[in-house]
Amino acid sequence: MRAVAWVTVVTLALASQALAQAQTPAPASQPAAKTKAKPSKKPAEKKEKEKPAAPAPAAASPAQRAAYAVLPVAERISIQSDLIWTGDLTGSVDPEFGDRAIAAVRSFQRRNKAEETGILTPEQRQLLAASMRTRKEYNGWRLVEDEATPGVRLGVPAKLVPNTEIGALGSRWSSARGEIQIETFREKMAGASLQDLFDEMKKRPSNRRVEQGSINSNAFSLSGLQGLKKFHVRVYMKDNEARGITVMFDQAMETIMLPLVDIITSSYLPFGDPATASSSRRVNYGSGIVVSSSGHVVTERQLTENCQGIVVAGLGRADRLAEDAASDLALIRVNGARNLRAVPISADPPKSVELTLVGIAEPDAQAGERNVSTTPGRLRGIDGARVLLDAQPPRGFVGGAAIDGEGRLAGMIDIASAAVAGPATGAGQTSFVPTATIRKFMDSTGVAPLVGRGDVETAKNAVVRVICVRK
C-alpha cells in the first residue's frame, strides 16, 4: 500500500508538469560494440542481448601468476595499459593480472622474437614501456584515480582533456571548450537488471541515437550519436551496482579520438580495491541523520564501507552496527553519546513535490567548516525502489535529509542516478531513500524511530557530518 501511495502522490504532483518534462536529460554515452543495433525495428533490439564470447586464453601457470602477484596493483595496471597501447591486450584491465593479461605478455614477447614465458624480464618491461612512449606523450597519457570513487582507475589523454571536475557520481575530464568529454559514473541498481539499464540508456537522453550495442552477463556497451557528438559508453555490474565510463566528442574530432576510445575504455578499472586508493583520498565525507537520542545515525552504506575508523564530527568515533545493500542504508552509533537531538520519522509520503535537502558540504567547499546548509530539491518520479529528485546538492550531502513542505522528513539523500543524467549537462540527478524504508530498516535493527512532527530547523539540528577514514 505504501508503494501505491508513493506512486499516486508523485504522479498527481507531477501531472501538471508533464509537458515541461517531456524531454529529460539522461545518462552518458558508451563505447562501440560489435553487434549492430537497429533502433527502428524491435526484432533487431533483441539481437543485441548477447555477443559471441572471445576464445578463452590458455590458463596461466602458478609461476606466471606469482610473478605478477608480488607487484603493486598500480604496476600491474600500468603494464596492462602499455599492452593495450601496443595492441597485445584487448578488453579491460585486470587488477589480478589473470590469463588474458599473461597471454598478452606472451603476444608481446612473440612479436619481439623473445621466448614466450609470459613473464616480463626487466629489459622487456623497459622495451614495453618505451614502445609507445612517443604516442602516449603526444596525447599526455596518464593513469589516474577517480577521486569520487576510491580504487577506481583509468587512463586519460591529459593534453586533450586538461579540465577535471569531481561530482557526486564520478569524475569528469574535458577539453577547454567541451569538444571532448570523459566521465565516470555509478548507478545503484536497487533490484533492476543490467538489461533494464541497457534498455534505458539506449533511449535517454532523447537526442541519443544508438548505432551499435552489445550486452553480456555483467557488462554492456553502446555507441552512436548524441546530438552532434559521437558517444561511447561501457558499463560493468557487480554487487548490485553498475559503474561505467563515457567518452563523447565532436564529430570533427573523430580522427583524433576514435583510435583512443578503446584504449581509454579498456584502461577503466571500475571495481578496484578502495584500500589501494592514494593517501590524498583516505578520508571521505558525507552526512548522516540522528535517529535516536542515544547516538544512532542513519547514513549511506557505501560511505561507511571499508573504513578504518568512522567519526561523527563534533561527537566522536562511531561503530557501524548494520547495513542493508538493497536500500543502501547503514546504521552507526556514536560511542558514549547521550541526549542527542533526533529527527521524527513518519512513514507517510510527502504531500508536495517541493523538498528541502539538508546536509553538510565537504570541508573544501566551505573553507574547512562543517556548517549545515540547505538546497532545494524536487520530486521527479519513481524508478523501481528509488525515488528520484531534480536536484544538485553539494558534495558531502549524501546521507543527509530530504524534508517535505510540511517540515517532515521525507527520506535520506542517496547518490545521483546515472541513468537519468549525462556528461552533456555535467549534472547528476539525486535519489533518496523514503522514510518508510528507513523505518523498516530500523525495525530490523531493534532501534525504535522517534515519531511526531518536525520542521527544517529540527532536521538541521539532527544532521551530522560522517567521516570515513579508509584503511
ZASE-813771 format. One record per residue (C-alpha): y, z, x. Coordinates in nm, 2 decimals. Layout:
<r v="Y" w="Z" u="X"/>
...
***
This chain:
<r v="0.00" w="0.00" u="0.00"/>
<r v="0.24" w="0.08" u="0.29"/>
<r v="0.18" w="-0.27" u="0.44"/>
<r v="0.26" w="-0.42" u="0.10"/>
<r v="0.57" w="-0.22" u="0.07"/>
<r v="0.69" w="-0.33" u="0.41"/>
<r v="0.63" w="-0.70" u="0.32"/>
<r v="0.81" w="-0.66" u="-0.01"/>
<r v="1.11" w="-0.48" u="0.14"/>
<r v="1.16" w="-0.72" u="0.43"/>
<r v="1.10" w="-1.03" u="0.21"/>
<r v="1.35" w="-0.92" u="-0.05"/>
<r v="1.61" w="-0.81" u="0.20"/>
<r v="1.59" w="-1.14" u="0.39"/>
<r v="1.57" w="-1.37" u="0.09"/>
<r v="1.94" w="-1.43" u="0.07"/>
<r v="1.94" w="-1.55" u="0.43"/>
<r v="1.65" w="-1.78" u="0.42"/>
<r v="1.86" w="-2.09" u="0.48"/>
<r v="2.05" w="-1.94" u="0.76"/>
<r v="1.73" w="-1.85" u="0.93"/>
<r v="1.57" w="-2.19" u="0.87"/>
<r v="1.59" w="-2.27" u="1.24"/>
<r v="1.48" w="-1.98" u="1.45"/>
<r v="1.47" w="-1.99" u="1.83"/>
<r v="1.12" w="-1.95" u="1.97"/>
<r v="0.93" w="-1.89" u="2.29"/>
<r v="0.93" w="-2.05" u="2.62"/>
<r v="0.76" w="-2.36" u="2.75"/>
<r v="0.43" w="-2.43" u="2.93"/>
<r v="0.26" w="-2.64" u="3.19"/>
<r v="0.09" w="-2.97" u="3.15"/>
<r v="-0.26" w="-2.96" u="3.02"/>
<r v="-0.53" w="-3.22" u="3.02"/>
<r v="-0.62" w="-3.27" u="2.65"/>
<r v="-0.37" w="-3.48" u="2.46"/>
<r v="-0.23" w="-3.33" u="2.15"/>
<r v="-0.12" w="-3.54" u="1.86"/>
<r v="0.10" w="-3.31" u="1.66"/>
<r v="0.15" w="-3.56" u="1.37"/>
<r v="-0.22" w="-3.56" u="1.29"/>
<r v="-0.41" w="-3.25" u="1.20"/>
<r v="-0.76" w="-3.37" u="1.33"/>
<r v="-0.61" w="-3.40" u="1.68"/>
<r v="-0.49" w="-3.04" u="1.67"/>
<r v="-0.85" w="-2.92" u="1.65"/>
<r v="-0.94" w="-3.12" u="1.96"/>
<r v="-0.70" w="-2.91" u="2.17"/>
<r v="-0.91" w="-2.60" u="2.15"/>
<r v="-1.14" w="-2.64" u="2.45"/>
<r v="-1.13" w="-2.85" u="2.76"/>
<r v="-1.44" w="-2.91" u="2.98"/>
<r v="-1.48" w="-2.64" u="3.24"/>
<r v="-1.44" w="-2.75" u="3.61"/>
<r v="-1.77" w="-2.72" u="3.81"/>
<r v="-1.81" w="-2.37" u="3.94"/>
<r v="-1.76" w="-2.34" u="4.32"/>
<r v="-2.05" w="-2.22" u="4.53"/>
<r v="-2.09" w="-1.84" u="4.53"/>
<r v="-1.92" w="-1.67" u="4.83"/>
<r v="-2.13" w="-1.46" u="5.06"/>
<r v="-2.07" w="-1.09" u="5.11"/>
<r v="-1.94" w="-1.15" u="5.46"/>
<r v="-1.69" w="-1.40" u="5.33"/>
<r v="-1.57" w="-1.17" u="5.06"/>
<r v="-1.55" w="-0.88" u="5.30"/>
<r v="-1.33" w="-1.08" u="5.54"/>
<r v="-1.06" w="-1.11" u="5.28"/>
<r v="-1.11" w="-0.77" u="5.11"/>
<r v="-0.96" w="-0.59" u="5.42"/>
<r v="-0.64" w="-0.80" u="5.39"/>
<r v="-0.34" w="-0.67" u="5.19"/>
<r v="-0.31" w="-0.82" u="4.84"/>
<r v="0.02" w="-0.98" u="4.94"/>
<r v="-0.15" w="-1.17" u="5.23"/>
<r v="-0.44" w="-1.28" u="5.01"/>
<r v="-0.19" w="-1.43" u="4.76"/>
<r v="0.01" w="-1.58" u="5.05"/>
<r v="-0.30" w="-1.76" u="5.18"/>
<r v="-0.38" w="-1.90" u="4.84"/>
<r v="-0.02" w="-2.01" u="4.79"/>
<r v="-0.04" w="-2.21" u="5.11"/>
<r v="-0.38" w="-2.36" u="4.99"/>
<r v="-0.21" w="-2.47" u="4.66"/>
<r v="0.06" w="-2.64" u="4.86"/>
<r v="-0.19" w="-2.83" u="5.07"/>
<r v="-0.39" w="-2.93" u="4.76"/>
<r v="-0.70" w="-2.75" u="4.86"/>
<r v="-0.68" w="-2.49" u="4.58"/>
<r v="-0.63" w="-2.58" u="4.21"/>
<r v="-0.58" w="-2.32" u="3.94"/>
<r v="-0.42" w="-1.98" u="3.96"/>
<r v="-0.43" w="-1.73" u="4.24"/>
<r v="-0.69" w="-1.46" u="4.25"/>
<r v="-0.60" w="-1.12" u="4.40"/>
<r v="-0.96" w="-1.05" u="4.48"/>
<r v="-0.99" w="-1.38" u="4.68"/>
<r v="-1.30" w="-1.50" u="4.50"/>
<r v="-1.53" w="-1.80" u="4.50"/>
<r v="-1.26" w="-2.06" u="4.42"/>
<r v="-1.03" w="-1.93" u="4.70"/>
<r v="-1.31" w="-1.93" u="4.96"/>
<r v="-1.41" w="-2.28" u="4.85"/>
<r v="-1.05" w="-2.39" u="4.91"/>
<r v="-1.06" w="-2.24" u="5.26"/>
<r v="-1.38" w="-2.45" u="5.33"/>
<r v="-1.20" w="-2.76" u="5.20"/>
<r v="-0.91" w="-2.69" u="5.43"/>
<r v="-1.15" w="-2.64" u="5.72"/>
<r v="-1.33" w="-2.96" u="5.63"/>
<r v="-1.01" w="-3.17" u="5.62"/>
<r v="-0.92" w="-3.03" u="5.96"/>
<r v="-1.26" w="-3.11" u="6.10"/>
<r v="-1.34" w="-2.74" u="6.17"/>
<r v="-1.66" w="-2.55" u="6.09"/>
<r v="-1.68" w="-2.47" u="5.72"/>
<r v="-1.72" w="-2.10" u="5.75"/>
<r v="-1.50" w="-2.01" u="5.45"/>
<r v="-1.33" w="-1.75" u="5.68"/>
<r v="-0.99" w="-1.85" u="5.84"/>
<r v="-0.96" w="-1.78" u="6.21"/>
<r v="-0.61" w="-1.66" u="6.33"/>
<r v="-0.55" w="-2.01" u="6.46"/>
<r v="-0.65" w="-2.17" u="6.13"/>
<r v="-0.42" w="-1.93" u="5.94"/>
<r v="-0.13" w="-2.04" u="6.16"/>
<r v="-0.21" w="-2.40" u="6.10"/>
<r v="-0.24" w="-2.35" u="5.73"/>
<r v="0.10" w="-2.17" u="5.72"/>
<r v="0.26" w="-2.44" u="5.92"/>
<r v="0.11" w="-2.74" u="5.75"/>
<r v="0.36" w="-2.74" u="5.46"/>
<r v="0.64" w="-2.54" u="5.61"/>
<r v="0.89" w="-2.81" u="5.61"/>
<r v="0.84" w="-2.89" u="5.25"/>
<r v="0.85" w="-2.53" u="5.15"/>
<r v="1.16" w="-2.45" u="5.35"/>
<r v="1.33" w="-2.76" u="5.19"/>
<r v="1.28" w="-2.60" u="4.85"/>
<r v="1.33" w="-2.24" u="4.96"/>
<r v="0.98" w="-2.15" u="4.85"/>
<r v="0.92" w="-1.78" u="4.84"/>
<r v="0.67" w="-1.54" u="4.68"/>
<r v="0.85" w="-1.29" u="4.46"/>
<r v="0.76" w="-0.99" u="4.25"/>
<r v="0.85" w="-0.99" u="3.88"/>
<r v="1.07" w="-0.68" u="3.88"/>
<r v="1.04" w="-0.64" u="3.50"/>
<r v="0.66" w="-0.60" u="3.52"/>
<r v="0.55" w="-0.43" u="3.84"/>
<r v="0.25" w="-0.60" u="4.00"/>
<r v="0.32" w="-0.95" u="3.86"/>
<r v="0.39" w="-1.21" u="4.13"/>
<r v="0.48" w="-1.57" u="4.15"/>
<r v="0.63" w="-1.83" u="4.38"/>
<r v="0.98" w="-1.98" u="4.31"/>
<r v="1.18" w="-2.26" u="4.48"/>
<r v="1.47" w="-2.03" u="4.55"/>
<r v="1.71" w="-2.31" u="4.67"/>
<r v="1.67" w="-2.48" u="4.33"/>
<r v="1.69" w="-2.16" u="4.12"/>
<r v="1.92" w="-1.92" u="4.31"/>
<r v="2.02" w="-1.71" u="4.00"/>
<r v="1.79" w="-1.42" u="3.89"/>
<r v="1.81" w="-1.22" u="3.57"/>
<r v="1.58" w="-0.93" u="3.46"/>
<r v="1.52" w="-0.89" u="3.09"/>
<r v="1.30" w="-0.68" u="2.86"/>
<r v="1.02" w="-0.94" u="2.86"/>
<r v="1.02" w="-1.05" u="3.22"/>
<r v="1.24" w="-1.22" u="3.48"/>
<r v="1.43" w="-1.55" u="3.48"/>
<r v="1.53" w="-1.78" u="3.77"/>
<r v="1.77" w="-2.06" u="3.71"/>
<r v="1.99" w="-2.32" u="3.87"/>
<r v="2.36" w="-2.28" u="3.88"/>
<r v="2.42" w="-2.49" u="3.57"/>
<r v="2.08" w="-2.42" u="3.40"/>
<r v="1.92" w="-2.76" u="3.46"/>
<r v="1.61" w="-2.57" u="3.59"/>
<r v="1.48" w="-2.25" u="3.44"/>
<r v="1.17" w="-2.05" u="3.53"/>
<r v="1.08" w="-1.75" u="3.32"/>
<r v="0.80" w="-1.50" u="3.29"/>
<r v="0.73" w="-1.32" u="2.96"/>
<r v="0.48" w="-1.09" u="2.80"/>
<r v="0.36" w="-1.07" u="2.44"/>
<r v="0.18" w="-0.78" u="2.27"/>
<r v="-0.09" w="-0.94" u="2.05"/>
<r v="-0.14" w="-0.65" u="1.81"/>
<r v="-0.47" w="-0.78" u="1.69"/>
<r v="-0.37" w="-1.15" u="1.69"/>
<r v="-0.58" w="-1.40" u="1.88"/>
<r v="-0.48" w="-1.62" u="2.17"/>
<r v="-0.54" w="-1.92" u="1.93"/>
<r v="-0.27" w="-1.77" u="1.70"/>
<r v="-0.02" w="-1.75" u="1.98"/>
<r v="-0.11" w="-2.10" u="2.09"/>
<r v="-0.06" w="-2.24" u="1.74"/>
<r v="0.27" w="-2.06" u="1.71"/>
<r v="0.41" w="-2.16" u="2.04"/>
<r v="0.34" w="-2.53" u="1.96"/>
<r v="0.58" w="-2.51" u="1.67"/>
<r v="0.86" w="-2.29" u="1.80"/>
<r v="1.15" w="-2.35" u="1.87"/>
<r v="1.20" w="-2.61" u="1.61"/>
<r v="1.32" w="-2.87" u="1.87"/>
<r v="0.99" w="-2.84" u="2.06"/>
<r v="0.76" w="-3.15" u="2.07"/>
<r v="0.42" w="-3.08" u="2.23"/>
<r v="0.27" w="-3.37" u="2.42"/>
<r v="-0.02" w="-3.20" u="2.59"/>
<r v="-0.21" w="-2.88" u="2.51"/>
<r v="-0.52" w="-2.70" u="2.63"/>
<r v="-0.68" w="-2.37" u="2.54"/>
<r v="-0.99" w="-2.17" u="2.66"/>
<r v="-1.12" w="-1.82" u="2.60"/>
<r v="-0.84" w="-1.64" u="2.79"/>
<r v="-0.56" w="-1.89" u="2.87"/>
<r v="-0.37" w="-2.19" u="2.74"/>
<r v="-0.11" w="-2.44" u="2.85"/>
<r v="0.14" w="-2.65" u="2.67"/>
<r v="0.39" w="-2.92" u="2.78"/>
<r v="0.62" w="-3.17" u="2.63"/>
<r v="0.99" w="-3.19" u="2.53"/>
<r v="1.22" w="-2.91" u="2.41"/>
<r v="1.54" w="-3.07" u="2.31"/>
<r v="1.64" w="-3.28" u="2.62"/>
<r v="1.44" w="-3.07" u="2.86"/>
<r v="1.08" w="-3.10" u="2.98"/>
<r v="0.88" w="-2.78" u="2.94"/>
<r v="0.56" w="-2.65" u="3.08"/>
<r v="0.40" w="-2.31" u="2.97"/>
<r v="0.10" w="-2.13" u="3.09"/>
<r v="-0.03" w="-1.82" u="2.92"/>
<r v="-0.31" w="-1.57" u="3.01"/>
<r v="-0.45" w="-1.29" u="2.79"/>
<r v="-0.60" w="-0.96" u="2.89"/>
<r v="-0.64" w="-0.62" u="2.72"/>
<r v="-0.45" w="-0.72" u="2.40"/>
<r v="-0.15" w="-0.86" u="2.59"/>
<r v="-0.06" w="-1.21" u="2.67"/>
<r v="0.15" w="-1.29" u="2.98"/>
<r v="0.30" w="-1.63" u="3.06"/>
<r v="0.53" w="-1.84" u="3.27"/>
<r v="0.76" w="-2.12" u="3.15"/>
<r v="0.91" w="-2.39" u="3.36"/>
<r v="1.19" w="-2.60" u="3.20"/>
<r v="1.41" w="-2.87" u="3.35"/>
<r v="1.64" w="-3.16" u="3.26"/>
<r v="1.46" w="-3.49" u="3.24"/>
<r v="1.69" w="-3.61" u="3.52"/>
<r v="1.53" w="-3.35" u="3.75"/>
<r v="1.17" w="-3.47" u="3.68"/>
<r v="1.13" w="-3.65" u="4.01"/>
<r v="1.21" w="-3.32" u="4.19"/>
<r v="1.04" w="-3.07" u="3.96"/>
<r v="0.72" w="-3.24" u="3.84"/>
<r v="0.55" w="-3.21" u="4.17"/>
<r v="0.64" w="-2.84" u="4.18"/>
<r v="0.52" w="-2.74" u="3.83"/>
<r v="0.16" w="-2.69" u="3.91"/>
<r v="0.25" w="-2.52" u="4.24"/>
<r v="0.48" w="-2.27" u="4.05"/>
<r v="0.24" w="-2.21" u="3.76"/>
<r v="-0.06" w="-2.18" u="3.98"/>
<r v="0.11" w="-1.92" u="4.20"/>
<r v="0.17" w="-1.70" u="3.90"/>
<r v="-0.04" w="-1.37" u="3.91"/>
<r v="0.00" w="-1.23" u="3.56"/>
<r v="-0.21" w="-0.92" u="3.58"/>
<r v="-0.15" w="-0.78" u="3.93"/>
<r v="-0.20" w="-0.41" u="4.01"/>
<r v="0.12" w="-0.21" u="3.95"/>
<r v="0.02" w="0.01" u="4.24"/>
<r v="0.09" w="-0.29" u="4.47"/>
<r v="0.44" w="-0.33" u="4.35"/>
<r v="0.72" w="-0.29" u="4.60"/>
<r v="0.87" w="0.05" u="4.66"/>
<r v="1.20" w="-0.07" u="4.51"/>
<r v="1.04" w="-0.07" u="4.17"/>
<r v="0.84" w="0.25" u="4.20"/>
<r v="1.05" w="0.41" u="3.93"/>
<r v="1.07" w="0.27" u="3.57"/>
<r v="1.30" w="0.39" u="3.30"/>
<r v="1.26" w="0.40" u="2.92"/>
<r v="1.34" w="0.61" u="2.62"/>
<r v="1.14" w="0.85" u="2.40"/>
<r v="1.17" w="1.02" u="2.07"/>
<r v="1.13" w="1.40" u="2.05"/>
<r v="0.89" w="1.46" u="1.75"/>
<r v="0.83" w="1.84" u="1.78"/>
<r v="1.04" w="2.14" u="1.89"/>
<r v="0.76" w="2.23" u="2.14"/>
<r v="0.82" w="1.93" u="2.35"/>
<r v="0.61" w="1.64" u="2.21"/>
<r v="0.77" w="1.30" u="2.27"/>
<r v="0.65" w="0.96" u="2.14"/>
<r v="0.73" w="0.67" u="2.36"/>
<r v="0.59" w="0.33" u="2.46"/>
<r v="0.24" w="0.32" u="2.60"/>
<r v="0.29" w="0.08" u="2.89"/>
<r v="0.59" w="0.28" u="3.01"/>
<r v="0.37" w="0.57" u="3.08"/>
<r v="0.07" w="0.39" u="3.23"/>
<r v="-0.03" w="0.42" u="3.60"/>
<r v="0.23" w="0.69" u="3.66"/>
<r v="0.20" w="0.93" u="3.95"/>
<r v="0.43" w="1.15" u="3.75"/>
<r v="0.63" w="1.14" u="3.42"/>
<r v="0.97" w="1.31" u="3.39"/>
<r v="1.18" w="1.36" u="3.09"/>
<r v="1.54" w="1.36" u="3.22"/>
<r v="1.71" w="1.69" u="3.19"/>
<r v="1.39" w="1.87" u="3.07"/>
<r v="1.14" w="1.83" u="3.35"/>
<r v="0.79" w="1.70" u="3.41"/>
<r v="0.57" w="1.58" u="3.13"/>
<r v="0.19" w="1.53" u="3.07"/>
<r v="0.05" w="1.22" u="2.90"/>
<r v="-0.16" w="1.35" u="2.61"/>
<r v="-0.27" w="1.05" u="2.41"/>
<r v="-0.22" w="0.67" u="2.37"/>
<r v="-0.30" w="0.40" u="2.12"/>
<r v="-0.33" w="0.05" u="2.25"/>
<r v="-0.32" w="-0.12" u="1.91"/>
<r v="0.02" w="0.03" u="1.82"/>
<r v="0.14" w="0.06" u="2.18"/>
<r v="0.23" w="0.43" u="2.13"/>
<r v="0.19" w="0.72" u="2.38"/>
<r v="0.24" w="1.09" u="2.33"/>
<r v="0.37" w="1.30" u="2.61"/>
<r v="0.47" w="1.67" u="2.62"/>
<r v="0.73" w="1.83" u="2.84"/>
<r v="0.59" w="2.12" u="3.03"/>
<r v="0.72" w="2.45" u="2.90"/>
<r v="0.97" w="2.30" u="2.66"/>
<r v="1.08" w="2.51" u="2.36"/>
<r v="1.32" w="2.47" u="2.07"/>
<r v="1.39" w="2.10" u="2.13"/>
<r v="1.57" w="1.91" u="1.85"/>
<r v="1.32" w="1.68" u="1.69"/>
<r v="1.38" w="1.39" u="1.45"/>
<r v="1.24" w="1.39" u="1.10"/>
<r v="0.98" w="1.12" u="1.04"/>
<r v="0.95" w="0.95" u="0.70"/>
<r v="0.66" w="0.72" u="0.60"/>
<r v="0.89" w="0.51" u="0.38"/>
<r v="1.01" w="0.17" u="0.49"/>
<r v="1.39" w="0.11" u="0.53"/>
<r v="1.58" w="0.01" u="0.22"/>
<r v="1.81" w="-0.24" u="0.41"/>
<r v="1.77" w="-0.49" u="0.69"/>
<r v="2.06" w="-0.34" u="0.89"/>
<r v="1.94" w="-0.09" u="1.16"/>
<r v="2.09" w="0.11" u="1.44"/>
<r v="1.90" w="0.12" u="1.77"/>
<r v="1.93" w="0.44" u="1.97"/>
<r v="1.83" w="0.46" u="2.34"/>
<r v="1.93" w="0.53" u="2.69"/>
<r v="2.01" w="0.23" u="2.91"/>
<r v="1.88" w="0.22" u="3.27"/>
<r v="2.10" w="0.41" u="3.53"/>
<r v="2.23" w="0.09" u="3.69"/>
<r v="2.37" w="-0.02" u="3.35"/>
<r v="2.58" w="0.29" u="3.32"/>
<r v="2.68" w="0.39" u="3.67"/>
<r v="2.39" w="0.63" u="3.72"/>
<r v="2.45" w="0.82" u="3.39"/>
<r v="2.19" w="0.90" u="3.12"/>
<r v="2.41" w="0.88" u="2.81"/>
<r v="2.25" w="0.80" u="2.47"/>
<r v="2.40" w="0.48" u="2.32"/>
<r v="2.35" w="0.26" u="2.01"/>
<r v="2.34" w="-0.11" u="1.94"/>
<r v="2.30" w="-0.29" u="1.61"/>
<r v="1.97" w="-0.44" u="1.50"/>
<r v="1.85" w="-0.63" u="1.20"/>
<r v="1.51" w="-0.67" u="1.04"/>
<r v="1.37" w="-1.02" u="1.09"/>
<r v="1.03" w="-1.01" u="0.93"/>
<r v="0.67" w="-0.90" u="0.98"/>
<r v="0.43" w="-1.06" u="1.22"/>
<r v="0.08" w="-0.90" u="1.17"/>
<r v="0.11" w="-0.54" u="1.26"/>
<r v="0.46" w="-0.58" u="1.42"/>
<r v="0.80" w="-0.55" u="1.26"/>
<r v="1.04" w="-0.80" u="1.43"/>
<r v="1.41" w="-0.74" u="1.48"/>
<r v="1.70" w="-0.96" u="1.57"/>
<r v="1.85" w="-0.75" u="1.85"/>
<r v="1.91" w="-0.75" u="2.22"/>
<r v="1.90" w="-0.38" u="2.33"/>
<r v="1.98" w="-0.29" u="2.69"/>
<r v="1.70" w="-0.24" u="2.94"/>
<r v="1.58" w="0.12" u="2.90"/>
<r v="1.59" w="0.12" u="2.52"/>
<r v="1.21" w="0.06" u="2.50"/>
<r v="1.06" w="0.37" u="2.34"/>
<r v="1.39" w="0.46" u="2.16"/>
<r v="1.46" w="0.50" u="1.79"/>
<r v="1.54" w="0.25" u="1.52"/>
<r v="1.75" w="0.41" u="1.24"/>
<r v="1.80" w="0.26" u="0.89"/>
<r v="2.12" w="0.25" u="0.69"/>
<r v="2.04" w="0.59" u="0.53"/>
<r v="2.01" w="0.76" u="0.86"/>
<r v="1.63" w="0.78" u="0.86"/>
<r v="1.40" w="0.70" u="1.15"/>
<r v="1.25" w="0.35" u="1.08"/>
<r v="1.04" w="0.33" u="1.39"/>
<r v="1.01" w="0.32" u="1.77"/>
<r v="1.16" w="0.03" u="1.97"/>
<r v="0.90" w="-0.18" u="2.14"/>
<r v="0.92" w="-0.46" u="2.39"/>
<r v="1.06" w="-0.80" u="2.29"/>
<r v="0.83" w="-1.06" u="2.13"/>
<r v="0.78" w="-1.36" u="2.35"/>
<r v="0.65" w="-1.58" u="2.06"/>
<r v="0.99" w="-1.58" u="1.90"/>
<r v="1.22" w="-1.62" u="2.20"/>
<r v="1.26" w="-1.86" u="2.48"/>
<r v="1.44" w="-1.94" u="2.81"/>
<r v="1.68" w="-2.17" u="2.63"/>
<r v="1.86" w="-1.87" u="2.49"/>
<r v="1.79" w="-1.62" u="2.76"/>
<r v="1.74" w="-1.36" u="2.49"/>
<r v="1.43" w="-1.18" u="2.37"/>
<r v="1.36" w="-1.05" u="2.02"/>
<r v="1.27" w="-0.69" u="1.99"/>
<r v="1.00" w="-0.55" u="1.77"/>
<r v="0.94" w="-0.19" u="1.66"/>
<r v="0.65" w="0.04" u="1.55"/>
<r v="0.71" w="0.16" u="1.19"/>
<r v="0.72" w="0.53" u="1.12"/>
<r v="0.40" w="0.51" u="0.90"/>
<r v="0.21" w="0.40" u="1.22"/>
<r v="0.38" w="0.68" u="1.42"/>
<r v="0.27" w="0.94" u="1.16"/>
<r v="-0.08" w="0.81" u="1.17"/>
<r v="-0.09" w="0.83" u="1.55"/>
<r v="0.05" w="1.19" u="1.54"/>
<r v="-0.21" w="1.29" u="1.29"/>
<r v="-0.48" w="1.17" u="1.52"/>
<r v="-0.34" w="1.39" u="1.80"/>
<r v="-0.31" w="1.70" u="1.58"/>
<r v="0.07" w="1.71" u="1.61"/>
<r v="0.25" w="1.76" u="1.28"/>
<r v="0.56" w="1.55" u="1.23"/>
<r v="0.89" w="1.71" u="1.12"/>
<r v="0.97" w="1.60" u="0.76"/>
<r v="1.31" w="1.57" u="0.59"/>
<r v="1.62" w="1.37" u="0.61"/>
<r v="1.82" w="1.29" u="0.93"/>
<r v="2.11" w="1.08" u="1.05"/>
<r v="2.21" w="0.88" u="1.35"/>
<r v="2.35" w="1.19" u="1.53"/>
<r v="2.02" w="1.37" u="1.47"/>
<r v="1.84" w="1.07" u="1.62"/>
<r v="2.08" w="1.06" u="1.92"/>
<r v="2.00" w="1.43" u="1.99"/>
<r v="1.63" w="1.36" u="1.98"/>
<r v="1.62" w="1.05" u="2.21"/>
<r v="1.55" w="1.13" u="2.57"/>
<r v="1.51" w="0.93" u="2.89"/>
<r v="1.15" w="0.89" u="3.01"/>
<r v="1.10" w="0.82" u="3.38"/>
<r v="0.77" w="0.70" u="3.53"/>
<r v="0.71" w="0.74" u="3.90"/>
<r v="0.45" w="0.48" u="3.99"/>
<r v="0.15" w="0.55" u="4.21"/>
***
